[in-house]
Structure formats: structure tokens, C-alpha cells
């Protein structure tokens, strides 16, 4: 749920707000975005290094919500559609993972957190593909042809799978 009390002048608001103070007596406010790594408008940044598009998106979020910085600890969180997180996101997620590890005594908390985010990004990508396919064809039924060749034993397998995505 987006917090209603944090609307900007244009009605936009961040994705979340902590109830308890996060750091320096201020509550944490965050806004997440997932820019398309392969969008034509991002290709000139994508070729520079992994996360360049996410870093740019985080910079835009910082500018967009600059008015909140005086009262809240604002964190932009960006992960590209191909998975690369932005620098701000990675710093925040490491801090969050460390806090979870302290609270739960689970040293792999950061890794588990990154896996959850990775799965969420993959689900979002799959939902986009299914929506586009459905818009173009009117169906969500896919037919995949998977060819597996085992060269060592000179065997080839041809597998056809019909998958229908109804809820992603």
C-alpha cells in the first residue's frame, strides 16, 4: 500500500513508509522502479556497465522525491529487467539483509532477500511477455520446442511442450 500522507504536489507518492524510525530518528520511505534494460532509450547506458540504467532511474527518483529528504530517510530502489540492481538499491538491500540477519540469526539473509527480488523481477518479466503475447494473439497458450542434443552418445531428443499461463 502506498502511504497516503506522503503525496507530492502532483499527487505522486512513494511505495512505502516504515512505522518505526529507520536511521537517525527518521522513518524510511522508499520507491521502487524496474526500468527496461533493453528499451531503445536505455541502450546507450546499458552498454556502459551492468546497473547503469538502474543507477539513472535511482537518480531520477532522488530528484522526484527530494522534498521528502528533509523529513524522511528516502531510498530509491531500482532493479533492471535483466536483474542488475542500482548502487543505492544494493546498499539498502545489504543493510536490510544485515538487519534481518541480526534479528533472525540467519547469516544468509541478504542472499535470500536477493533471491526473492530476482524471482519478483522474473515474474514481472513473464507477466509482460504473457500480456504482450495475449494482446497479439488473443491467447496465453505457448508452444515451446526444446531440442536437446547429447553429442557424446550421438543421441538427439526432440521435446515439444504446450504451456498455458493463466496466473503469473
C-alpha positions in Angstrom: 0.0 0.0 0.0 1.3 3.4 -0.9 1.3 5.8 2.0 -1.5 8.4 1.6 0.2 11.1 3.8 3.2 11.5 1.5 1.7 12.9 -1.6 3.7 15.4 -3.6 2.2 18.5 -5.3 1.4 16.4 -8.4 -0.3 13.6 -6.4 2.6 11.1 -6.8 3.7 9.2 -3.8 6.4 6.7 -2.9 5.8 3.0 -2.5 6.3 2.6 1.2 6.9 4.1 4.7 8.2 2.4 7.8 6.2 2.9 11.0 9.3 2.9 13.2 12.4 5.1 12.7 15.0 3.5 10.4 18.1 5.7 10.9 18.8 9.0 12.7 15.3 9.1 14.2 13.7 9.3 10.8 11.3 6.9 9.2 12.3 5.1 6.0 10.5 6.0 2.7 11.2 4.0 -0.4 10.1 4.0 -4.0 10.8 1.0 -6.3 11.2 1.0 -10.1 12.2 -1.6 -12.6 13.5 0.1 -15.8 13.6 -2.0 -19.0 17.3 -2.7 -19.7 16.7 -3.3 -23.4 14.5 -0.3 -24.1 15.8 1.7 -27.1 16.1 4.8 -24.8 18.3 2.9 -22.4 20.7 1.1 -24.8 23.3 3.8 -24.7 23.6 3.4 -20.9 23.1 -0.4 -20.9 26.3 -0.9 -22.9 28.4 1.0 -20.3 28.1 -1.4 -17.4 25.5 -3.5 -15.6 23.3 -1.4 -13.4 23.8 1.9 -15.3 20.1 2.1 -16.2 19.1 1.3 -12.6 21.5 4.0 -11.3 20.0 6.5 -13.7 16.5 5.6 -12.5 17.6 5.9 -8.9 18.9 9.4 -9.6 15.6 10.4 -11.2 13.7 9.0 -8.1 16.0 11.1 -5.8 15.2 14.2 -7.7 11.5 13.4 -7.9 11.2 12.9 -4.1 13.8 15.4 -3.0 11.2 17.3 -0.9 10.9 14.2 1.4 14.6 14.0 2.2 14.4 16.7 4.9 11.8 14.8 6.9 12.4 11.1 6.0 15.2 8.8 5.1 14.3 8.3 1.4 15.8 5.4 -0.6 15.3 4.8 -4.3 15.3 1.2 -5.2 15.8 0.2 -8.8 16.4 -3.2 -10.4 16.7 -3.6 -14.2 14.6 -6.0 -16.1 17.7 -8.1 -16.7 18.3 -8.2 -12.9 21.1 -5.7 -12.2 20.3 -3.6 -9.1 21.3 0.1 -8.8 24.0 1.2 -6.4 21.5 2.7 -3.9 19.4 -0.4 -4.0 22.3 -2.7 -3.4 23.5 -0.6 -0.4 20.0 -0.5 1.0 19.4 -4.3 0.5 22.8 -5.1 2.1 21.8 -3.0 5.1 18.3 -4.6 5.2 19.8 -8.1 4.9 22.2 -7.4 7.8 19.3 -6.2 10.0 17.3 -9.3 9.1 20.4 -11.5 9.9 20.8 -9.8 13.3 17.1 -10.2 14.1 16.8 -13.9 12.9 20.4 -15.2 13.4 20.3 -16.3 9.7 23.6 -15.3 8.1 22.3 -15.9 4.6 19.5 -13.3 4.9 21.0 -11.0 2.3 21.2 -13.8 -0.2 17.7 -14.9 0.4 16.5 -11.3 0.0 18.3 -11.0 -3.3 16.8 -14.3 -4.5 13.3 -13.0 -3.6 13.9 -9.8 -5.6 15.3 -11.8 -8.5 12.1 -14.0 -8.6 9.9 -10.9 -8.4 11.7 -9.3 -11.4 11.4 -12.6 -13.3 7.7 -12.9 -12.6 7.3 -9.3 -13.8 9.1 -10.1 -17.0 7.0 -13.2 -17.5 3.8 -11.2 -16.9 4.9 -8.6 -19.5 5.6 -11.3 -22.1 2.3 -13.1 -21.5 0.4 -9.8 -21.7 2.1 -8.9 -25.0 1.6 -12.4 -26.4 -2.1 -12.3 -25.4 -2.6 -8.9 -26.9 -1.0 -10.0 -30.2 -2.6 -13.5 -30.4 -5.7 -13.4 -28.2 -4.4 -16.4 -26.2 -2.0 -17.3 -23.4 -1.1 -20.7 -24.8 2.6 -21.1 -25.7 4.2 -24.0 -27.6 7.9 -24.4 -26.9 10.1 -26.7 -28.9 13.1 -27.8 -26.9 15.9 -29.6 -28.7 18.5 -31.4 -26.6 21.4 -32.9 -28.3 23.8 -35.2 -26.5 26.9 -35.2 -28.7 28.9 -37.8 -26.8 26.4 -40.6 -27.2 25.1 -39.3 -30.5 21.5 -39.1 -29.3 19.1 -36.3 -30.0 15.8 -35.7 -28.2 13.0 -33.5 -29.5 10.6 -32.4 -26.9 7.5 -30.3 -27.5 5.8 -28.8 -24.6 2.5 -26.9 -24.6 2.2 -24.5 -21.7 -0.6 -22.2 -20.7 0.0 -19.3 -18.4 -3.2 -18.3 -16.6 -1.8 -16.6 -13.5 1.6 -15.1 -13.2 
